[in-house]
Amino acid sequence: MTQMIHSCDEERCIACYGCVIACKEGNQVPVGVNRRWVITMNEGTREERSISHACRHCEEPFCLEACPVDAISKRADGIVQVDRDKCISCEWCVDACPFGVPEFERDAEGNPTSPMEKCSFCAGGPNVETFSEKEKELYGQNRIAEGKPVLCSSMCATKALVSGEKGEVEGIMEARVAARGLWL
């Protein structure tokens, strides 16, 4: 089984938010909700580093196990998907995810008003016809089916964000670290 992953090189990320904007625009992610974030650590110091963060498409996703209606599934290529027609917005996935990934549109009182949003790895969604209007409306672009790279990493100006098959991505990151003279 393949495993698709994202990895961000904190030595290259300049917190330009190109990845966030590409994801939001290309997938029509609602205002107030994100599928990708940029996190800056040690801001204002010499050790300041930024990292682009999204769903990790875990090998053993806790969110999948927590979902009481089986709205979350894992594809053969390792991409974790949410069936937005099945999701009941119970937020059990929020409690289960150790990375704080699942997000919901919310009303003025903070209650969820939409199915869960998270990175789809630009792979459309489950249980809909590929390239259909319904797929695009619910999940955004299906770039994987088109043989195109995901939006976030393809928009990364410094190539800090790398997405793809786990072995290839890890190989790229290991080569970068080795070139800097550091150990993993």
Secondary structure, 3 states (H helix, E strand, C coil): CCCEEEEECCCCCCCCCHHHHHHHHHCCCCCCCCCEEEEEECCCCCCCEEEEEECCCCCCCHHHHHCCCCCEEECCCCCEEECCCCCCCCCHHHHHCCCCCCECCECCCCCECCCCECCCCCECCCCCCCCCHHHHHHHCCECCCCCCCCHHHHCCCCCCEEEEEHHHHHHHHHHHHHHHCCCC
